[in-house]
Amino acid sequence: MRGVAAPGSPFAADLLEGKRILITGGGTGLGRGVARHLAVHGAQVHLWGRRRAVLAEAAAEAAAARPGRVDGAGPGPAAARWCPVGAPRGAGAAARRPPPAAARPGSVHFQSVDVRDFDQVDAAIEEIWSSYGPLTGVVNNAAANFIAQTETLSPRAFDAITRTVMNGTFHTTLAAGRRWIAEGLPGSVLSTLTTWVWTGSAYVVPSAMAKAAVHAMTMSLAVEWAGYGIRLNALAPGPIPTDYAWEMLNPTGRSSVGATQAEGVPAGRVGTIEELANLTMFLLSNACDYLTGQTIAMDGGQMLAGPGTFAGLASLSEDDWREARERSQSASAASKARRTV
Ligand SMILES: NC(=O)c1ccc[n+]([C@@H]2O[C@H](COP(=O)([O-])OP(=O)(O)OC[C@H]3O[C@@H](n4cnc5c(N)ncnc54)[C@H](OP(=O)(O)O)[C@@H]3O)[C@@H](O)[C@H]2O)c1
């Protein structure tokens, strides 16, 4: 794998100040990594997932990442807040709740939410709105996936993946979108997809189907909601290793092929969370309000080097190329000799 220099942030330190951004699936992997960068750049960040302990850890890590942050209303240096949906609201909970003022830069909050359940999603969004204020952006990142021969899948397994990716993304987008429209507020929705939305992918068919549906949602709602100032875009990252997803997509030595591997990436390496975070921040900032309805691949050229291309020729030696050239030339000469005109 070729080394990569840390790209650093091309953005002002306060790029996202005043933004309040929800990341679904923010307790682990890419969501967790991106959350840190959003907090560092001044966004108030809300993390969702199903596991509270995992979320609490991710929230504390992200909140601690903002250098020199001042958070007058927070409980300490790491202003990660537990904000459990449906939990009893005692005096303690009320005391912990911050005033619904402007987003406090760099503070990070979390809620345990299953995105497959619209009622939970709507209640959690309502809680953010009433306790903190309106979101400015939603990152639909939660997903489930594993490799399998499609003929072995049960309808239940198909459901588990598609309901998380497709229904979950729609639920979150709908709950935030309705509120933005009702209150005349702009908003930005960014969904994390894969390049399978363009190519499909064997052995991860439910995920490919569900991600393609979210790609369709992105294009459709970009048009329908543009007049409300709501933008929808998506990112299709190439391989960026994360713990759990890698176990599910690359469970054995022999399954180390294709989508998770650096070898098939023309750039010669996997991507980094910093690169993903930079593009995410750009898309969630005010820098590109004219950009909507797009799914942007960030994959080191992996998709364009797919089986439909001649990308595999990269392994030919100079001698191989010489031989190929000679054969083509003699085939061309033979063909010319048979021409009558
Ligand atoms: N890593 C890559 O190379 C790569 C490449 C292309 C696209 N992506 C996309 O990037 C996103 C993140 O992937 P990752 O690699 O970071 O995987 P990951 O670590 O497995 O993250 C998935 C997250 O989704 C949450 N989640 C799953 N089901 C949920 C549900 N029903 N409700 C709420 N949250 C749920 C999980 O938390 P809980 O289990 O606690 O709920 C987990 O935090 C996914 O959309 C994936 O398709 C990743």
The ligand as a Gaussian input file, in Angstrom:
#p B3LYP/6-31G(d) Opt

LIG

0 1
 N      -15.891000       1.657000       5.352000
 C      -15.933000       1.715000       4.045000
 O      -14.975000       1.414000       3.339000
 C      -17.173000       2.183000       3.355000
 C      -17.141000       2.331000       1.959000
 C      -18.284000       2.798000       1.313000
 C      -19.401000       3.127000       2.046000
 N      -19.395000       2.970000       3.403000
 C      -20.598000       3.343000       4.139000
 O      -20.225000       4.144000       5.232000
 C      -21.151000       3.979000       6.298000
 C      -20.414000       3.639000       7.587000
 O      -19.710000       2.428000       7.408000
 P      -18.627000       1.906000       8.462000
 O      -17.584000       1.199000       7.675000
 O      -18.261000       3.010000       9.376000
 O      -19.473000       0.773000       9.224000
 P      -19.865000       0.542000      10.766000
 O      -18.733000       0.884000      11.661000
 O      -20.429000      -0.834000      10.815000
 O      -21.005000       1.616000      11.025000
 C      -22.375000       1.364000      10.898000
 C      -23.097000       2.119000      12.006000
 O      -24.506000       2.048000      11.785000
 C      -25.137000       1.849000      13.052000
 N      -26.414000       1.175000      12.820000
 C      -26.605000      -0.038000      12.256000
 N      -27.917000      -0.349000      12.242000
 C      -28.555000       0.715000      12.824000
 C      -29.916000       1.005000      13.123000
 N      -30.897000       0.126000      12.809000
 N      -30.216000       2.177000      13.717000
 C      -29.242000       3.059000      14.029000
 N      -27.947000       2.851000      13.776000
 C      -27.605000       1.685000      13.186000
 C      -24.160000       1.001000      13.860000
 O      -24.308000       1.206000      15.270000
 P      -25.231000       0.263000      16.198000
 O      -24.911000      -1.153000      15.828000
 O      -24.833000       0.628000      17.587000
 O      -26.649000       0.620000      15.891000
 C      -22.815000       1.542000      13.393000
 O      -22.387000       2.592000      14.233000
 C      -22.130000       2.912000       5.816000
 O      -23.249000       3.540000       5.261000
 C      -21.348000       2.174000       4.746000
 O      -22.179000       1.550000       3.800000
 C      -18.313000       2.493000       4.072000

